[in-house]
Amino acid sequence: MRVLIIGSGGREHALVWKVKRSALVKKVYCAPGNYGISCDALCIDIPAHDIKRLLAFAVKEKIDLTIVGPEQPLVAGLVDEFEANGLAIFGPNQRAAELEGSKAFAKELMARHKIPSAEFRIFTALEEAQNYVNSARMPLVIKADGLAAGKGVYVCTEKVQALIALHQIMESRVFGQAGSRVVIEEFLTGEELSVLALSDGENLVYLAPAQDHKRIFDGDLGANTGGMGAYAPTPFLDEETFRRIRTEIMEPTIRAMAREDRPYRGVLYAGLILTSEGPRVLEYNCRFGDPETQVILPLAASDLVEAIMACRAGGLANFQWRNHAGAAAGVVIASGGYPERYTTGHPIVGLEGPLEKDVVIFHSGTKAAEGHPVTAGGRVLTVTAWAPDLEAAIARAYRTVGKLTFDGAYYRRDIGARGLRKR
């Protein structure tokens, strides 16, 4: 098979890395890719949002399967265009991708179908949202309705924080049209985790549950980011709770989407919180997570392409997904100043040396400058290691992180620490 992967981040590098190991695959392309991906696939200089050019390339090169990494092209209807032209593609169509594209839609879907989540209100007018905040009990969570690259969520412990968040989202429009509506939710407490499953529209197979680290600073302090690291599997998820996640959240979500004429085929990624009353949905994503994918796929014993083809054929009911024993940990190295202002173009030192066993470096924001790697984004690299247990995986990842640097390089030093405490 000739496989095209769309995107340019660490998630896409992990997808390329896994796909090229499939016995079904002859050649892997990535559009647009990055410096690291170019070492593993043929990179095509087409942006992930340029549906017309991506379609033309896939037709011309007779691509057998396209896998979509980021959410924006899914929400924009990339899958619909490819399928209308007879091309095999993996990901939800535009109507199904609204599950991520609109937090308001997702909350209303959960309310209609009694899928457990936080209590919420939806507002389109700033003054109404402000009045609600002034009368509500704190803390609250305020979310931009549309896509905001993982940064449109504000956890507010004081009213003034909530009012500032509303001003930024709805008046200053820091997230553009994504802020035309806001969802205001009750604040839930508990352990968070990411559960990803492949769906053929009726059946699900589950990947290793993972825990992301959203905040920029150690101890889960500071601003939300796209993710500063992850580990899998989650030691605090017992079998009974996982059963409840499957039967109360994941399976009902797939059934609800089918009932509303939005059959969901692709990756269903639920961001969850384990409260004292049981698991609750924080948000849905309609694609592989980043950085969760960078730790989930190295643990996968199954052939990802084989699983995707089973999804497309509606054959997941008989597909058994298998994971290797042990654990994986991934540490993101970011540009200084991220997730706010940062500079790029800094040479990356340390990539040329041999890697320790069971370690891989996934590139997120890198490009070539005179043939050498330089920084090109906020999140630059994810160092992933796997080992028989989580403690060993974390230690192995950080040993490699310590050998990599660039001007302003920053990383959290506590990735996986919560998992070690919960063993």
Buried (B, 14 or more C-beta within 10 A) or exposed (E): BBBBBBBBBBBBBBBBBBBBEBEBBEBBBBBBBBBBBBBBBBBBEBBBEBBEBBBEBBEEBEBBBBBBBBBBBBBBBBBBBBEEEEBBBBBBBBBBBBBBBBBBBBBBBBEEBEBBBBEBBBBEEBEEBBEBBEEBEEBBBBBBBBBBBBBBBBBBEEBEBBBBBBBBBBEEEBBEEBBBBBBBBBEBEBBBBBBBBBBBBBBBBBBBBBBBBBBBBBEBEBEBBBBBBBBBBBBBBEEEBBEBBBEBBBBBBBBBBBEBEBBBBBBBBBBBBBBEEBBBBBBBBBBBBBBBBBBBBBBBEBBBBEBBBBBBEEEBEEBEBEBBEBBBBBBBBBBBEBBEEBEBEBEBBBBEEEEEEBBBBBBBBBBEBEEEBBBBBBBBBBBBBBBEEBBBBBEBBBEBBEEBBBBBBBBBEBBBBBBBEEE
